[in-house]
Amino acid sequence: MEEPGPAAAPPEGRGRDERSLEALSLAGGGGAAAAGRQLPEGRRATLASALELEGTVLREGRLTQFVANNLERRIRLSGAPRGEPPAGGGGASDVVALAGQVAAQVDDLLRNVHCGLQALTALSVGCIQTYRDGVESLGEAADLSIRAMYALVARCEELDRAMQPVPALAKRIRDMKGTLERLEGLCK
């Protein structure tokens, strides 16, 4: 028989659930290996019995299945940084705590979205009111411009009517000027 070595101490920050299979198999010997005594062949635990200490072993022909006890806790321990205990005591309470955190974060998100939508709505209303005011003032300005244009056209028509005798007066002035020039020519 070979003498087994002392059981390896679990790494720092790890508990009983993460010991090596050799340590588990030696645990079946009642600590005899730690005392330096040899274990009889029948007393040393097999790999299957070591697994049975940590979970359920099912055998179907050549297929062996193993389901670990406290699987959620083991998964949590495998993901936790070394030296830190797991976040919660039980799987259900962890899920409830995480669901509470997610619900709080969703509430915060919805509040932020609500506030953002209110701000955007207020900004949109302000833009629409400014646009409306601009259109109204533009309409008033265009109306005033059209009225001023019609007034200018009316004044121009009045001026044109008032200027109709001017060509006849110009012809008479030219005739008078020609007559004066002839008289001057006679007086010299």
Accessible surface in RSA format (square Angstrom, percent):
REM  Atomic radii and reference values for relative SASA: ProtOr
REM  Chains: A
REM  Algorithm: Lee & Richards
REM  Probe-radius: 1.40
REM  Slices: 20
REM RES _ NUM      All-atoms   Total-Side   Main-Chain    Non-polar    All polar
REM                ABS   REL    ABS   REL    ABS   REL    ABS   REL    ABS   REL
RES MET A   1   154.54  80.0  74.13  49.1  80.41 191.4  84.70  72.0  69.83  92.5
RES GLU A   2   141.51  81.2 118.13  89.4  23.38  55.7  51.70 100.0  89.82  73.3
RES GLU A   3   110.32  63.3  83.93  63.5  26.39  62.8  21.14  40.9  89.17  72.8
RES PRO A   4    19.65  14.3   4.19   3.8  15.46  56.2  12.08  10.0   7.57  47.0
RES GLY A   5    34.68  42.8   0.00   N/A  34.68  42.8  28.02  76.9   6.66  14.9
RES PRO A   6   116.67  85.0 102.39  93.3  14.28  51.9 102.65  84.7  14.02  87.1
RES ALA A   7    53.67  49.3  30.99  47.8  22.68  51.6  31.68  44.6  21.99  58.3
RES ALA A   8    72.22  66.4  53.41  82.4  18.81  42.8  62.52  88.0   9.70  25.7
RES ALA A   9    86.74  79.7  61.05  94.2  25.69  58.4  65.72  92.6  21.01  55.7
RES PRO A  10    58.44  42.6  42.39  38.6  16.05  58.4  45.18  37.3  13.26  82.4
RES PRO A  11    65.27  47.6  52.23  47.6  13.04  47.4  63.71  52.6   1.56   9.7
RES GLU A  12   167.51  96.2 143.42 108.5  24.09  57.4  66.04 127.7 101.47  82.8
RES GLY A  13    54.37  67.1   0.00   N/A  54.37  67.1  20.11  55.2  34.26  76.7
RES ARG A  14    86.77  36.4  68.83  35.1  17.94  42.7   9.25  12.6  77.52  47.0
RES GLY A  15    41.92  51.7   0.00   N/A  41.92  51.7  35.16  96.5   6.76  15.1
RES ARG A  16   136.55  57.3 124.46  63.4  12.10  28.8  59.87  81.8  76.69  46.5
RES ASP A  17    27.46  19.2  17.64  17.6   9.82  23.2   1.95   4.6  25.50  25.4
RES GLU A  18    52.27  30.0  31.18  23.6  21.10  50.2  24.41  47.2  27.86  22.7
RES ARG A  19    64.86  27.2  50.56  25.8  14.30  34.1  10.97  15.0  53.89  32.7
RES SER A  20    58.16  49.1  42.51  56.7  15.65  36.1  49.79 106.0   8.37  11.7
RES LEU A  21    78.49  43.7  72.93  52.2   5.56  14.0  73.15  51.4   5.34  14.4
RES GLU A  22    89.13  51.2  80.71  61.1   8.43  20.1  29.83  57.7  59.30  48.4
RES ALA A  23     5.59   5.1   2.70   4.2   2.89   6.6   2.70   3.8   2.89   7.7
RES LEU A  24     7.66   4.3   7.66   5.5   0.00   0.0   7.66   5.4   0.00   0.0
RES SER A  25     9.91   8.4   9.91  13.2   0.00   0.0   7.77  16.6   2.14   3.0
RES LEU A  26     6.13   3.4   3.77   2.7   2.36   5.9   3.97   2.8   2.16   5.8
RES ALA A  27    49.68  45.7  22.99  35.5  26.70  60.7  33.20  46.8  16.48  43.7
RES GLY A  28    43.32  53.4   0.00   N/A  43.32  53.4  21.51  59.0  21.81  48.9
RES GLY A  29     3.06   3.8   0.00   N/A   3.06   3.8   0.09   0.2   2.97   6.6
RES GLY A  30    68.69  84.7   0.00   N/A  68.69  84.7  38.77 106.4  29.93  67.0
RES GLY A  31    40.16  49.5   0.00   N/A  40.16  49.5  30.52  83.8   9.64  21.6
RES ALA A  32     8.66   8.0   8.66  13.4   0.00   0.0   8.66  12.2   0.00   0.0
RES ALA A  33    12.22  11.2   3.25   5.0   8.97  20.4   4.60   6.5   7.62  20.2
RES ALA A  34    88.19  81.1  52.72  81.4  35.47  80.7  55.98  78.8  32.21  85.3
RES ALA A  35    72.92  67.1  33.82  52.2  39.10  89.0  46.29  65.2  26.63  70.5
RES GLY A  36    53.73  66.3   0.00   N/A  53.73  66.3  31.55  86.6  22.18  49.7
RES ARG A  37   145.80  61.2 138.70  70.7   7.11  16.9  66.41  90.8  79.40  48.1
RES GLN A  38   107.39  60.1  86.24  63.0  21.15  50.3  27.38  58.3  80.01  60.7
RES LEU A  39    12.81   7.1   4.35   3.1   8.46  21.3   4.72   3.3   8.09  21.8
RES PRO A  40    71.70  52.3  68.54  62.5   3.16  11.5  71.28  58.9   0.42   2.6
RES GLU A  41   133.15  76.4 122.82  92.9  10.33  24.6  59.13 114.4  74.03  60.4
RES GLY A  42    79.81  98.4   0.00   N/A  79.81  98.4  45.53 124.9  34.28  76.8
RES ARG A  43   135.19  56.8 122.10  62.2  13.10  31.2  43.13  58.9  92.06  55.8
RES ARG A  44    83.29  35.0  72.98  37.2  10.31  24.6  25.18  34.4  58.12  35.2
RES ALA A  45    24.12  22.2   8.76  13.5  15.36  34.9  16.57  23.3   7.55  20.0
RES THR A  46    88.81  63.2  81.10  82.2   7.71  18.4  80.51 108.1   8.30  12.5
RES LEU A  47   107.23  59.7  96.35  68.9  10.88  27.3  99.14  69.6   8.09  21.8
RES ALA A  48    28.71  26.4  25.24  39.0   3.47   7.9  26.89  37.9   1.82   4.8
RES SER A  49    38.93  32.9  35.89  47.9   3.05   7.0  36.34  77.4   2.59   3.6
RES ALA A  50     0.26   0.2   0.26   0.4   0.00   0.0   0.26   0.4   0.00   0.0
RES LEU A  51    38.77  21.6  38.77  27.7   0.00   0.0  38.77  27.2   0.00   0.0
RES GLU A  52    90.76  52.1  73.42  55.5  17.35  41.3  24.21  46.8  66.55  54.3
RES LEU A  53    91.49  51.0  71.37  51.1  20.12  50.6  74.78  52.5  16.71  45.0
RES GLU A  54    12.03   6.9  10.48   7.9   1.56   3.7   9.92  19.2   2.11   1.7
RES GLY A  55     8.14  10.0   0.00   N/A   8.14  10.0   0.55   1.5   7.59  17.0
RES THR A  56    70.31  50.0  66.42  67.3   3.88   9.3  41.94  56.3  28.37  42.9
RES VAL A  57    18.48  12.2   0.18   0.2  18.30  44.1   0.18   0.2  18.30  49.6
RES LEU A  58    84.55  47.1  82.27  58.9   2.29   5.7  84.32  59.2   0.23   0.6
RES ARG A  59   135.37  56.8 103.49  52.8  31.89  75.9  48.53  66.3  86.84  52.6
RES GLU A  60   112.85  64.8  96.89  73.3  15.95  38.0  43.39  83.9  69.45  56.7
RES GLY A  61    80.29  99.0   0.00   N/A  80.29  99.0  44.41 121.9  35.87  80.3
RES ARG A  62   245.86 103.2 207.88 106.0  37.98  90.4  93.38 127.6 152.48  92.4
RES LEU A  63    99.98  55.7  94.73  67.8   5.24  13.2  98.66  69.3   1.32   3.5
RES THR A  64    74.32  52.9  49.15  49.8  25.16  60.0  30.65  41.2  43.66  66.0
RES GLN A  65    74.48  41.6  70.00  51.2   4.48  10.7  24.64  52.4  49.84  37.8
RES PHE A  66    81.30  40.7  51.68  32.0  29.62  77.1  51.68  31.3  29.62  84.8
RES VAL A  67    83.55  55.0  79.98  72.4   3.57   8.6  83.11  72.2   0.44   1.2
RES ALA A  68    18.15  16.7   9.46  14.6   8.69  19.8   9.46  13.3   8.69  23.0
RES ASN A  69    76.35  52.6  70.99  68.6   5.36  12.9  22.72  54.7  53.63  51.8
RES ASN A  70    98.02  67.6  78.26  75.6  19.76  47.6  12.99  31.3  85.03  82.2
RES LEU A  71    95.59  53.2  91.38  65.4   4.22  10.6  91.38  64.2   4.22  11.3
RES GLU A  72   108.62  62.4 103.11  78.0   5.50  13.1  49.99  96.7  58.63  47.9
RES ARG A  73    94.44  39.7  93.83  47.8   0.61   1.5  26.16  35.7  68.28  41.4
RES ARG A  74    49.74  20.9  45.25  23.1   4.49  10.7  22.34  30.5  27.40  16.6
RES ILE A  75   109.35  62.2 105.30  78.4   4.06   9.8 107.05  77.1   2.31   6.3
RES ARG A  76    50.95  21.4  42.01  21.4   8.94  21.3  33.37  45.6  17.58  10.7
RES LEU A  77    35.67  19.9  25.27  18.1  10.40  26.1  25.27  17.7  10.40  28.0
RES SER A  78    89.94  76.0  54.33  72.5  35.61  82.0  47.07 100.2  42.87  60.1
RES GLY A  79    66.30  81.8   0.00   N/A  66.30  81.8  37.73 103.5  28.57  64.0
RES ALA A  80    26.10  24.0  10.17  15.7  15.93  36.2  15.25  21.5  10.85  28.8
RES PRO A  81    83.94  61.2  71.13  64.8  12.81  46.6  82.50  68.1   1.44   8.9
RES ARG A  82   172.50  72.4 140.37  71.6  32.13  76.5  63.47  86.7 109.03  66.1
RES GLY A  83    60.53  74.6   0.00   N/A  60.53  74.6  30.09  82.6  30.44  68.2
RES GLU A  84   101.01  58.0  91.47  69.2   9.54  22.7  29.96  57.9  71.06  58.0
RES PRO A  85   109.81  80.0  92.95  84.7  16.86  61.3  99.62  82.3  10.18  63.3
RES PRO A  86    35.35  25.8  22.00  20.1  13.35  48.5  23.15  19.1  12.20  75.8
RES ALA A  87   105.15  96.7  57.98  89.5  47.17 107.3  69.90  98.4  35.25  93.4
RES GLY A  88    22.71  28.0   0.00   N/A  22.71  28.0  17.98  49.3   4.73  10.6
RES GLY A  89    78.83  97.2   0.00   N/A  78.83  97.2  44.02 120.8  34.81  78.0
RES GLY A  90    33.02  40.7   0.00   N/A  33.02  40.7  29.86  81.9   3.16   7.1
RES GLY A  91    17.21  21.2   0.00   N/A  17.21  21.2   3.93  10.8  13.28  29.7
RES ALA A  92    81.32  74.8  66.69 102.9  14.63  33.3  74.31 104.6   7.01  18.6
RES SER A  93    62.95  53.2  52.52  70.1  10.43  24.0  51.91 110.5  11.04  15.5
RES ASP A  94    17.48  12.2  15.86  15.8   1.62   3.8  12.44  29.3   5.04   5.0
RES VAL A  95    97.84  64.4  96.56  87.4   1.28   3.1  97.51  84.7   0.33   0.9
RES VAL A  96   105.90  69.7 101.91  92.3   3.99   9.6 103.54  90.0   2.36   6.4
RES ALA A  97    55.97  51.5  43.67  67.4  12.30  28.0  53.66  75.6   2.31   6.1
RES LEU A  98   104.46  58.2 104.46  74.7   0.00   0.0 104.46  73.4   0.00   0.0
RES ALA A  99    56.13  51.6  44.96  69.4  11.17  25.4  52.25  73.6   3.87  10.3
RES GLY A 100    40.39  49.8   0.00   N/A  40.39  49.8  33.86  92.9   6.52  14.6
RES GLN A 101   104.85  58.6  99.34  72.6   5.51  13.1  34.79  74.1  70.06  53.1
RES VAL A 102    86.31  56.8  86.31  78.1   0.00   0.0  86.31  75.0   0.00   0.0
RES ALA A 103    53.27  49.0  46.82  72.3   6.45  14.7  52.91  74.5   0.36   1.0
RES ALA A 104    53.85  49.5  47.75  73.7   6.10  13.9  52.68  74.2   1.17   3.1
RES GLN A 105   121.04  67.7 115.19  84.2   5.84  13.9  39.19  83.4  81.85  62.1
RES VAL A 106    68.55  45.1  67.73  61.3   0.83   2.0  68.43  59.5   0.12   0.3
RES ASP A 107    69.96  49.0  67.54  67.2   2.42   5.7   9.16  21.6  60.79  60.6
RES ASP A 108    73.14  51.2  71.93  71.6   1.21   2.9  21.23  50.0  51.91  51.8
RES LEU A 109   107.22  59.7 105.08  75.2   2.13   5.4 106.85  75.0   0.36   1.0
RES LEU A 110   105.27  58.6 101.81  72.8   3.46   8.7 102.16  71.7   3.11   8.4
RES ARG A 111   143.05  60.1 140.70  71.7   2.35   5.6  69.06  94.4  73.99  44.8
RES ASN A 112   100.88  69.6  91.33  88.3   9.55  23.0  23.14  55.7  77.74  75.1
RES VAL A 113    71.26  46.9  64.85  58.7   6.41  15.5  70.54  61.3   0.72   1.9
RES HIS A 114   103.93  56.8 102.04  70.9   1.90   4.8  68.41  70.5  35.52  41.3
RES CYS A 115    77.30  58.5  72.16  80.5   5.14  12.1  26.65  67.5  50.66  54.6
RES GLY A 116    32.41  40.0   0.00   N/A  32.41  40.0  31.54  86.6   0.87   1.9
RES LEU A 117   102.66  57.2 101.78  72.8   0.88   2.2 101.93  71.6   0.73   2.0
RES GLN A 118   103.90  58.1  96.73  70.7   7.17  17.1  35.51  75.6  68.39  51.9
RES ALA A 119    63.77  58.6  50.15  77.4  13.62  31.0  58.84  82.9   4.93  13.1
RES LEU A 120   107.30  59.8 106.72  76.3   0.58   1.5 107.08  75.2   0.22   0.6
RES THR A 121    81.26  57.8  77.22  78.3   4.04   9.6  58.17  78.1  23.09  34.9
RES ALA A 122    67.60  62.2  51.90  80.1  15.70  35.7  59.09  83.2   8.51  22.5
RES LEU A 123   116.76  65.0 110.38  79.0   6.39  16.1 115.93  81.4   0.83   2.2
RES SER A 124    56.05  47.4  51.74  69.1   4.31   9.9  26.61  56.7  29.43  41.2
RES VAL A 125    70.37  46.3  69.64  63.0   0.73   1.7  70.37  61.1   0.00   0.0
RES GLY A 126    30.29  37.4   0.00   N/A  30.29  37.4  29.29  80.4   1.00   2.2
RES CYS A 127    75.20  56.9  65.54  73.1   9.66  22.7  27.75  70.3  47.45  51.2
RES ILE A 128   117.92  67.1 116.01  86.4   1.91   4.6 117.81  84.8   0.11   0.3
RES GLN A 129    83.67  46.8  83.51  61.0   0.16   0.4  14.22  30.3  69.45  52.7
RES THR A 130    96.37  68.5  91.29  92.5   5.08  12.1  68.49  92.0  27.88  42.1
RES TYR A 131   160.90  75.1 152.52  86.8   8.38  21.8 117.25  88.1  43.65  53.8
RES ARG A 132   122.54  51.5 119.24  60.8   3.30   7.9  53.80  73.5  68.75  41.7
RES ASP A 133    72.60  50.9  67.89  67.6   4.71  11.1  29.09  68.5  43.50  43.4
RES GLY A 134    36.01  44.4   0.00   N/A  36.01  44.4  31.97  87.7   4.04   9.0
RES VAL A 135    74.95  49.3  71.63  64.8   3.32   8.0  72.19  62.7   2.76   7.5
RES GLU A 136    96.53  55.4  87.84  66.5   8.70  20.7  38.81  75.1  57.73  47.1
RES SER A 137    63.77  53.9  58.17  77.6   5.60  12.9  42.86  91.3  20.91  29.3
RES LEU A 138   124.37  69.3 120.76  86.4   3.61   9.1 124.37  87.3   0.00   0.0
RES GLY A 139    39.97  49.3   0.00   N/A  39.97  49.3  34.49  94.7   5.48  12.3
RES GLU A 140   116.26  66.7 111.24  84.2   5.02  12.0  42.97  83.1  73.29  59.8
RES ALA A 141    51.88  47.7  46.25  71.4   5.63  12.8  50.34  70.9   1.55   4.1
RES ALA A 142    46.45  42.7  38.91  60.0   7.54  17.1  45.93  64.7   0.52   1.4
RES ASP A 143    64.23  45.0  61.86  61.6   2.37   5.6  15.69  36.9  48.54  48.4
RES LEU A 144   115.55  64.3 111.73  79.9   3.81   9.6 112.07  78.7   3.48   9.4
RES SER A 145    70.50  59.6  59.99  80.1  10.51  24.2  35.89  76.4  34.61  48.5
RES ILE A 146    96.03  54.6  93.79  69.9   2.24   5.4  95.98  69.1   0.05   0.1
RES ARG A 147   150.05  63.0 143.11  73.0   6.94  16.5  54.26  74.1  95.80  58.1
RES ALA A 148    62.48  57.5  50.46  77.9  12.02  27.3  57.94  81.6   4.54  12.0
RES MET A 149   114.09  59.1 111.28  73.6   2.81   6.7 100.74  85.6  13.35  17.7
RES TYR A 150   156.25  73.0 152.14  86.6   4.11  10.7 104.74  78.7  51.51  63.5
RES ALA A 151    56.42  51.9  47.31  73.0   9.12  20.7  55.40  78.0   1.03   2.7
RES LEU A 152   104.84  58.4 101.25  72.4   3.59   9.0 104.19  73.2   0.65   1.7
RES VAL A 153    70.01  46.1  68.76  62.3   1.25   3.0  70.01  60.8   0.00   0.0
RES ALA A 154    46.23  42.5  43.70  67.4   2.54   5.8  45.59  64.2   0.64   1.7
RES ARG A 155   168.08  70.6 164.27  83.7   3.81   9.1  41.33  56.5 126.75  76.8
RES CYS A 156    67.54  51.1  61.53  68.6   6.01  14.1  24.67  62.5  42.87  46.2
RES GLU A 157    95.14  54.6  90.16  68.2   4.97  11.8  33.42  64.6  61.71  50.4
RES GLU A 158    92.13  52.9  87.73  66.4   4.40  10.5  27.75  53.7  64.39  52.6
RES LEU A 159   113.61  63.3 110.18  78.8   3.43   8.6 113.29  79.6   0.32   0.9
RES ASP A 160    91.79  64.3  87.15  86.7   4.65  11.0  19.01  44.7  72.78  72.6
RES ARG A 161   145.54  61.1 135.73  69.2   9.81  23.4  61.35  83.9  84.18  51.0
RES ALA A 162    69.11  63.5  43.97  67.9  25.14  57.2  55.94  78.8  13.17  34.9
RES MET A 163    96.20  49.8  92.98  61.5   3.22   7.7  73.64  62.6  22.56  29.9
RES GLN A 164   119.78  67.0 100.93  73.8  18.85  44.9  35.98  76.6  83.80  63.6
RES PRO A 165    75.25  54.8  68.00  62.0   7.25  26.4  75.01  61.9   0.24   1.5
RES VAL A 166    64.92  42.7  64.89  58.7   0.03   0.1  64.89  56.4   0.03   0.1
RES PRO A 167    88.24  64.3  78.29  71.4   9.95  36.2  84.07  69.4   4.17  25.9
RES ALA A 168    63.02  57.9  52.85  81.6  10.17  23.1  60.67  85.4   2.35   6.2
RES LEU A 169    93.03  51.8  92.91  66.5   0.12   0.3  92.93  65.3   0.10   0.3
RES ALA A 170    35.62  32.8  31.40  48.5   4.22   9.6  34.13  48.1   1.49   3.9
RES LYS A 171   123.76  60.4 123.75  75.9   0.00   0.0  81.27  73.2  42.48  45.3
RES ARG A 172   153.49  64.4 152.41  77.7   1.09   2.6  47.89  65.4 105.61  64.0
RES ILE A 173   112.05  63.8 111.31  82.9   0.74   1.8 111.52  80.3   0.53   1.4
RES ARG A 174   154.96  65.1 146.50  74.7   8.46  20.1  67.25  91.9  87.71  53.2
RES ASP A 175    79.75  55.9  73.51  73.2   6.24  14.7  31.87  75.0  47.88  47.8
RES MET A 176   120.82  62.6 118.02  78.1   2.80   6.7 104.62  88.9  16.20  21.5
RES LYS A 177   126.00  61.5 123.39  75.7   2.61   6.2  68.56  61.7  57.44  61.2
RES GLY A 178    25.04  30.9   0.00   N/A  25.04  30.9  23.35  64.1   1.69   3.8
RES THR A 179    63.76  45.3  63.72  64.6   0.04   0.1  47.67  64.0  16.09  24.3
RES LEU A 180   108.12  60.2 108.01  77.3   0.11   0.3 108.01  75.9   0.11   0.3
RES GLU A 181   103.51  59.4  93.71  70.9   9.80  23.3  37.82  73.1  65.69  53.6
RES ARG A 182   163.04  68.5 154.84  78.9   8.21  19.5  75.68 103.4  87.36  52.9
RES LEU A 183    94.77  52.8  94.62  67.7   0.16   0.4  94.72  66.5   0.05   0.1
RES GLU A 184   111.54  64.0 108.47  82.1   3.08   7.3  37.25  72.1  74.29  60.7
RES GLY A 185    54.04  66.6   0.00   N/A  54.04  66.6  33.11  90.8  20.93  46.9
RES LEU A 186   146.65  81.7 118.41  84.7  28.24  71.0 121.14  85.1  25.51  68.6
RES CYS A 187   110.18  83.3  74.53  83.1  35.65  83.8  31.04  78.7  79.13  85.3
RES LYS A 188   204.74  99.9 139.89  85.8  64.85 154.4 109.86  98.9  94.88 101.1
END  Absolute sums over single chains surface
CHAIN  1 A    15256.2      12533.5       2722.7       9639.2       5617.0
END  Absolute sums over all chains
TOTAL         15256.2      12533.5       2722.7       9639.2       5617.0
